[in-house]
Amino acid sequence: MRVLITGAAGFLGSHLCDRFLDEGHQVVGMDNFITGNPNNISHLRGRRGFHFVEHDVTQYIYVEGSLDGVLHFASPASPIDYLEQPIPTLKVGSLGTHKALGLAKARKARFLLASTSEVYGDPQVHPQPESYWGHVNPVGPRGVYDEAKRFAEAMTMAYHRYHGVETRIVRIFNTYGPRMRPRDGRVVSNFIVQALRGDPLSIYGDGTQTRSFTYVDDLIEGIYRLFHSGRAEPTNLGNPGEFTVRQLAEAVLQLTGSVSELRMLPLPEDDPKVRQPDISIARQVLGWEPNVDLSEGLQRTILYFRQLLERQGAAARTL
């Protein structure tokens, strides 16, 4: 197959490029580097089957040659990013999705939308099944991301029903692993970097809010299976193991050997109190469930950040 992956230089997009190339497919990667990192795809430069196009997907998308799939992963995806860039976040979820769907329709290509568990907002149903419509504040500061993804899902299903586009929608729960940015505002990367530097770990609220953490390799496996499945409706992919933020902090301290203290900060507005996926559909339809437990995944991610910080430190000393 030959596929287009938007957001190819992002955390998830770059891993997805790897997976499709490893399976023998051709990949056109696209990114405008607003939040993507060129280093995430530097190892793919010159690799057979990979072609990169720097482009803003909110503008008309043109790709030469045939396409069998369009996987739309372009979007700011961490709180720091979408709170600092609310308009681009809304535009990529609306205009960007429209342009990517239009390309898929024109090329008769399968379309996969990277949606998010944030469509459930601060949920009143726990755990969250795909049938739950969510509890989102559309005018709150987080609404720019939540509503952009909800709109993207609605547009994707409209193209499926009205234009007959073959669609897939993945609702991604908290995912972590190598290629996350050190300061992207997500709790796993925040805690690991703070612990390695000996800084206090920033816990927002009292630390009793829960999250479910999926290691990136498990998520990519689920996305790859979903893309090749026949399911058009939204599908949760995440780890149903639920941990409090404080438990995560304690695990990071133990695995890094850090003596950092915990620093309690005010809980941000509309921050979800709980988050846990119901993955019954993924199990039944895709035969998928995560295999990497939190301890193993954290060890792999800590190693990545330890090496990254060492390289950054060495580079700074040479200046």
Buried (B, 14 or more C-beta within 10 A) or exposed (E): BBBBBBBBBBBBBBBBBBBBBEEEBBBBBBBBEBBBBEEBBEEBEEEEBBBBBEBBBBEEBEBEEEBBBBBBBBBBBBBBBBBEBBEBBBBBBBBBBBBBBBBBBEBEBBBBBBBBBBBBBBBEBBBBEBEBEBBBBEEBBBBBBBBBBBBBBEBBBEBBEEEEBBBBBBBBBBBBBBBBBBEBBBBBBBBBBBBBEEBBBBBBBEBEBBBBBBBBBBBBBBBBBBBEBEBBBBBBBBBBEBBBBBBBBBBBBEBBEBEBEBEBEEBEEBEBEBBBBBBEBBEEBBEBBBEBEBEEBBEBBBEBBBEBBEEEEEEEEEE
